[in-house]
């Protein structure tokens, strides 16, 4: 049985919990991950530990061990830009295919106030999970990265 814990600016994780989630995401995002510093920025944004609109973090447990995590940031927008962006989601590599991602996605949809956007690589197998839950592909994302 899975248990999901919700963290936000009113229910902050302890430093140990926060570091556990950070390490978990860093290790389990694999090819789709980012440096720890970037993951930490998304966490701090969700928890309003930096100037932000907030969001939330989900941590999924099985037998007291972390098996999944999600970070959702609020955008401060509405309607033409979804109110939330799912920044990170990962399940433990040894527990994939057991419904953890599905359970986390359903909980994220339940907890979020408003619409949710996410970015997924075309070859990421999680794309099919998102489509089953009801996410649709309406746009092709393009980015311009300015050298600073």
N, C-alpha and C positions, 0 to 999 in steps of 0.2 A: 504494500500500500504506500502511495506517495503522499507526502505532506508538503504544502507550499506555504512559505512565509513571505509576507509582503513588507517591504521597507519603503518609507517615503520620508519627507521632511518632518513629519510628526512621529514617526516610528523609525528612528535611526538604528542602523546596525552598530554593534560594538566594533572596535578596531579589529578585533580578531575575526568577527563575522565579515567585515568589509574586506579584509585582506584575503580571507578564504574565498570569497566570491571573485575577487580580482584574479587570484591565482587560478581558480577553476576556469574562468573564462579564457584567460591567457593560454592555458594548456589545452583546452577542449575546442576552441574555435578553429584550431589548426590552420588550414590554407586560407580561411576566411577571416582571420584574426588581425589584430593590430598590436602595436607596442603597448606594454602595460600602462605607460603614461597616458595614452589616448583612452584606454578603457577606464582608467581612474578619472579622467576628465568627465566622461559620460556618467560615471557613478556620482561624482560630486554635483554635477548638474541636476541629476534626478533627485538627489537628496537636498538640494538647495544649499549646499555647502559652498557654493559660488553663486554669484548673481545669475539667476535663471528663473524660468517659469516652473521648474521642478519636473516631476515625473515619479517613477517608482522602479523598484528592483524586486524581482521575484527570485526566490531560491527554493529549489525543489529537493526534498530529502527522501531517501529510502533507507530504512534501517539506520537512521541517524547520520547518514553520509550524503554529502551533496552530490546530486546526480543531474542537476540542471539549473540554469540561471538565465534571467532575462533582464535587460535594461531598456526602459522606455523613457524617453524625454518628451516633455510637453513643448510644443512649438510656439505657443502664444498666438497662434493664428486660428482661423476658423473658416469653414466652408471651402474656399478655393485652395487652401492648403490645410491638410489634416491637422487636427489638434495635437496629435502625438506621432512620434516616430520611434519605431522599434529599432534600437541601435544595435543591440547584441542579443543573440539567443544561442545557447549551446546545451547539448546534453552530453553526459559522460560517454566517452568512446566505447566503454565496455557495456553500456546500457542502451545503446541506440537500437531502435526498432521495437522498443517496449512501451511506446506511447507517451514518453516523457515530453517530447516536443509538442505533441498535440495537447497534452494537459496544460503545459505552460502557455501555449498560444490561447487556449480557451480562457485561462485565468487572466491573461493580459487583456483580452477583449472585454472581459467582465470588469476589471479594475479601471481600465482607461475611461476617461470622460471624453467622449467624442470619437472621431475617426482615427484610424492608425494607418500610417504609411510605413513601408519598409523597403530596403534595397536588398536585392538578392542577385547573386551572380547567375548568369544563364545556365551554367553547368552544375549549380549547387542542387543536390537532390532534395534539400529542404523546400525548394520551390513548389514541389507537388503537394507538400503538407499545407503550405500557405494557400494554394489554390483550393484544396479540399475544404478549408475552413471558410473560404469566401473571399479571399484577397483576389483582386483582378489586376491585370496588366493593362493599363490605359496609356502609359507614357513610356517613351524611351528616355532614360536619363542621360544627360550629357553634362560634363563638368569642364570648367576651365580653371586650371590651377595657375595662379599668378606666382611667378618667382619673386621672392622677397629678399 
